[in-house]
Amino acid sequence: MQRVVIYDPRRVPPNWMHLLHAEQFAVFFQDVRTSVGLNSEGSPWTAGEAESCFVFDSLTEAKQFCHELVERAQHVRCNIFDERGMAVEPLYTIVNKRHEMKVGDGDQKLQC
């Protein structure tokens, strides 16, 4: 897993989604109740900390990390995207079973 700042004007390219290869997947963590962005520990970003996504080299690795995280931190929602980024719906949304009704129905929803 690699942390990638969402937008870094000093980076070429500046946007995160242009860094992804076809075999990589970006994960964004949010609080399932408030949609506030979270870090990979399930905590809110601290003041001055740049919001980031987390890039995984395989879909299996991304899903496994997300399943483990929502077991430990039940308030976390993990949204997994491919190289198209947020131009499309997440490939998968993974939440703890206790929050599955808050995510809604659909083929993309997985719960732990």
VEXLUMVO-430405 format. One line per field, with one value per residue (C-alpha): x, y, z; residue number from 1. Coordinates in nm, 4 decimals. Example, Ala and Ser with C-alpha at 12.3 -4.5 7.8 and 13.67 -1.06 7.14 Angstrom:
2
east: [1.2300_1.3670]
north: [-0.4500_-0.1060]
up: [0.7800_0.7140]
pos: [1_2]
This chain:
112
east: [0.0000_0.1260_-0.0178_-0.0763_-0.1755_-0.4966_-0.3678_-0.0093_0.0625_0.4378_0.3925_0.3826_0.1074_-0.0626_-0.3780_-0.3731_-0.5660_-0.3019_-0.0546_-0.2502_-0.1594_-0.4300_-0.3473_-0.3604_-0.6506_-0.7056_-0.8922_-1.0537_-1.1616_-1.4621_-1.6710_-1.9834_-2.2013_-2.0645_-1.8673_-1.5676_-1.2415_-1.0279_-0.6720_-0.5751_-0.6160_-0.9784_-0.9044_-0.9910_-0.7144_-0.5372_-0.5047_-0.2335_-0.2282_-0.2947_-0.5900_-0.4738_-0.5845_-0.4071_-0.2875_-0.2712_-0.1016_-0.3916_-0.7645_-0.7205_-0.4772_-0.7086_-1.0124_-0.8224_-0.6939_-1.0438_-1.2071_-0.9505_-0.9917_-1.3735_-1.3495_-1.1194_-1.2832_-1.6522_-1.7301_-1.5126_-1.6384_-1.3798_-1.4384_-1.2205_-1.1583_-0.9653_-0.7628_-1.0823_-1.0970_-1.4078_-1.5409_-1.7316_-1.8876_-1.6498_-1.5827_-1.6496_-1.7694_-1.6772_-1.8363_-1.8897_-2.2138_-2.3617_-2.3577_-2.4544_-2.8002_-2.6400_-2.4545_-2.7591_-2.8216_-2.6236_-2.3748_-2.0821_-2.1496_-1.9502_-1.9703_-1.7448]
north: [0.0000_0.3425_0.6705_0.9229_1.2847_1.3632_1.6788_1.7950_2.0921_2.0163_1.6602_1.5665_1.4751_1.6725_1.4556_1.1150_0.9236_0.9877_0.7957_0.4693_0.1869_-0.0431_-0.3104_-0.0728_0.0341_0.3423_0.3234_0.6117_0.5719_0.7586_0.7572_0.5627_0.7922_1.1338_1.0763_1.2557_1.1424_0.9117_0.7851_0.4189_0.3733_0.4913_0.8283_1.1717_1.3570_1.5918_1.9664_2.0326_1.6721_1.6405_1.4193_1.1127_0.7920_0.4616_0.2711_-0.1074_-0.3187_-0.5625_-0.5722_-0.8704_-0.6757_-0.3725_-0.5814_-0.7731_-0.4539_-0.3037_-0.6113_-0.6142_-0.2414_-0.2479_-0.5335_-0.3262_0.0113_-0.0544_0.3067_0.2956_0.2765_0.1798_0.2854_0.1096_0.2756_0.1757_0.4068_0.5887_0.7390_0.9101_0.9686_0.6446_0.4773_0.2818_-0.0729_-0.1847_-0.0291_-0.2295_-0.1685_-0.3567_-0.5582_-0.3248_-0.0411_-0.2247_-0.0617_0.2868_0.2077_0.0920_-0.1930_-0.2772_-0.5125_-0.3005_-0.3354_-0.5842_-0.6195_-0.7811]
up: [0.0000_-0.0934_0.0331_-0.2459_-0.1822_-0.3725_-0.5369_-0.5275_-0.7567_-0.7359_-0.8615_-1.2284_-1.2901_-1.0090_-0.9850_-0.8133_-1.0770_-1.3418_-1.1251_-1.1363_-1.3698_-1.5070_-1.2479_-0.9498_-0.7314_-0.5167_-0.1876_-0.0050_0.3552_0.4969_0.8100_0.7097_0.9236_0.8253_0.4996_0.6562_0.4988_0.7114_0.7083_0.6773_1.0536_1.0445_1.2066_1.0645_0.8861_1.1253_1.0671_0.8124_0.6898_0.3169_0.2294_0.0483_-0.1125_-0.0787_-0.3838_-0.3924_-0.6581_-0.6817_-0.6239_-0.3920_-0.1753_-0.1614_-0.0670_0.1995_0.3606_0.3555_0.5090_0.7886_0.8513_0.8760_1.1246_1.3490_1.2872_1.2310_1.1356_0.8209_0.4636_0.2009_-0.1590_-0.4164_-0.7546_-1.0648_-1.2912_-1.3997_-1.0531_-0.9251_-1.2763_-1.2143_-0.9123_-0.6881_-0.8057_-0.4484_-0.1272_0.1782_0.5175_0.8394_0.8503_1.1094_0.8539_0.5352_0.5245_0.5213_0.2002_0.0079_-0.2286_-0.5361_-0.6909_-0.5759_-0.2053_-0.0013_0.3702_0.6198]
pos: [1_2_3_4_5_6_7_8_9_10_11_12_13_14_15_16_17_18_19_20_21_22_23_24_25_26_27_28_29_30_31_32_33_34_35_36_37_38_39_40_41_42_43_44_45_46_47_48_49_50_51_52_53_54_55_56_57_58_59_60_61_62_63_64_65_66_67_68_69_70_71_72_73_74_75_76_77_78_79_80_81_82_83_84_85_86_87_88_89_90_91_92_93_94_95_96_97_98_99_100_101_102_103_104_105_106_107_108_109_110_111_112]
